[in-house]
Amino acid sequence: MSKLIVNSLYKVFGSNPKQGIKLIKEGKEKDEILRETGLTVGVNNVSFEVKAGETFVIMGLSGSGKSTVIRCLNRLIEPTAGEIILDGKDLTKMDKKQLIEVRRTAMSMVFQNFALLPNRTVLANTEYGLEVQGVDAIKRKEKALESLILVGLEGYEDSYPDQLSGGMKQRVGLARALANDPEILLMDEAFSALDPLIRSDMQDELVDLQQKMKKTIIFITHDLDEALKIGDRIMLMRDGKVIQIGKAEDILSNPADEYVERFVQGVNRSDLLTAADIMVKPWTTVGINHGPRFALAECKKHGLETLLVTKEGRILSGTVTINEIKKAISEGKTTLHDITKEDEVSRISPDTNIKDIIELTLQSSIPVAVVDDDGKLLGVIIKSSVLRALMSERGGDNA
Amino acid sequence: MPRLPIGAGFEGLVDYLRVSWRGLFSAIRAFIEVLIDAAETVISFPPFWVFAIIIAAIAYKRSSKGIAIFSLLGIFFVEGLNLWPATVSTLSLIFTATAIALIIGIPLGILSAKSDPLNAVLRPILDLMQTMPAFVYLIPAVLFFRIGQVPAVISTIIFAMPPAVRLTNLGIRQVPKELIEAGESFGSLWHQMLFKIQLPLAMPTIMAGVNQCIMLSLSMVVIASMIGAGGLGSVVLTGVSTLKVGMAFEGGLAVVVIAIILDRLTQGKSLKK
């Protein structure tokens, strides 16, 4: 079922936007319109549907119109034309009062630079949305605390934003959005201002949280890795237009046009790239003689469902899943011997060509293991490392 | 080029207002007199040393021990010059003028932050208020409100209000766009936006405006005494006009001491987080 349907959305910036739309419909390009009339086309005939409970990622480079689209969804920016249908009701036709109601109860936004109020404590920031709704003090404190616990910030209620690190600030931003219990979360480059390690953690946590909450999330990013990691479906934008909408696999295997293809194109020119070039350290291994409790702790620490298991000499034995680990604990087993599965993980040699790796990484949900002739684990290949290799092929254009 | 009849026009306007709007001006005059009297009653109610202790306590709470001690000694110093009654008169004039300037200026600043056209109209008017030599409107003020403290308060308001408007405007415009968006995205109403987001974030800048407003009021003290404002200004003015250099110097020193105390008191708030 579609939670949100966007039909032919346009946004033209300037003094006479309707004229801009006329020109677009006559087939004029964004650059021409800007030159002739001084109008800037921000969003050009964008249509998409988001299903309930889905994480929908809008991806594009800067200037692609993605941030304008997300701001049209709660009308922080007034769309020039088009429909935005939330649960059957057209948001663009709502009056001020209805719109405020939607903003208060149905959609909450998380911002790139956190947008926390520096004069309020973490708790008071989290309460903001409830406060403007007039929820009484006791109830809103209760709800705010709940959502702070959800994002792992209990104990920081009385801190001020400038006492927190970037990652923690964005947790407050997320908690504030969740405190309203919205149906839709709008996340505008929510992790882009964080440094890479924190960012990766936050992505994992969002995926975890989403499994619990089943919100509808619309997530804006310029980072393909991020899009692939958290998105159920991805919409690629350029120059205000939708280039392609689909699952990660669709986009990579059937690029809609050469713009999208540039992300994948690297494949053909990358005969020289091999597994050894793009593998990363195997960071989630356990020894086969370790106990299942240790394995479970590792799973939890890294937020993983599956671990790689090695034996003496770092020879790869196979994989264990969290469910099997839990079962082993309840059965009182002391090592991972019985539950390690040899065949679940794909093994490749370090000189495997990247072309062959792409297929493998897309097929399997767990990383592909790179092993030498003796079966020793050298590294793993995750989706994002393949993509990063392809991205750098196309010239590092990811601003 | 023919001579432009601006001066004659202004004279005509003043005459017209003086005659036709007499009722309004008397009402304003009566209102401001009440305010000045009230301020004077409050300030002169405690003996000077009680007042000194109260000010020192506020200074201690708001800024630092040093300022507290300075305030205490400063007020004793002024009393030591036998200038405490004149200081009370000056303070009541300044507080009345500042209060009115802020009551008008801060809302005007808020409105001009929200409306570019209003801001465009206000800017040259504020320029005029700040740069037009005070003597020029001193006489019309006397014509409208007669000699005494009331025209002094009016002149002081004209001169001291612009920074309150400008800095309030600036403070609100400087609130990061993302925070405004955050406020909107959570469904804030206009007054929630103003009181929960814009004003708190603009507060340090607005307080700088309040501080400037008070300082400019003080700088008008001597000029205002020329139209009968009394207080420390008239001590200086009498000293200068009768060549009593020492008396003028004492009056001037008292103004400086009061200025420093008021400045630190109002700044302490804006610098602290």
Contacts between the chains, C-beta under 8 A, distances in Angstrom:
chain1	res1	chain2	res2	distance
A	71	B	181	7.6
A	74	B	185	5.6
A	76	B	181	5.3
A	76	B	184	5.7
A	76	B	185	6.1
A	100	B	187	4.4
A	100	B	189	7.0
A	101	B	187	7.1
A	102	B	187	7.8
A	103	B	184	7.2
A	103	B	185	5.9
A	103	B	186	6.4
A	103	B	187	3.7
A	104	B	186	6.7
A	104	B	187	3.6
A	107	B	185	7.5
A	108	B	185	7.0
A	108	B	186	6.9
A	109	B	181	7.5
A	109	B	182	7.1
A	109	B	185	4.0
A	109	B	186	7.9
A	111	B	178	5.2
A	111	B	181	6.9
A	111	B	182	6.0
A	112	B	178	7.4
A	113	B	176	7.8
A	113	B	178	5.5
A	115	B	176	7.4
A	115	B	178	4.3
A	115	B	179	5.2
A	115	B	181	6.8
A	115	B	182	3.8
A	117	B	179	6.8
A	117	B	196	7.9
A	117	B	197	6.6
A	117	B	200	7.2
A	117	B	201	7.3
A	118	B	201	7.2
A	119	B	200	4.8
A	119	B	201	6.9
A	119	B	203	7.8
A	128	B	182	7.9
A	128	B	186	5.9
A	128	B	196	7.5
A	129	B	186	4.1
A	129	B	187	7.4
A	131	B	196	7.4
A	132	B	186	5.8
A	132	B	187	5.9
A	132	B	188	4.9
A	132	B	189	7.2
A	132	B	192	5.0
A	132	B	196	7.3
A	133	B	187	7.1
A	176	B	186	7.9
A	180	B	186	7.1
A	186	B	185	7.5
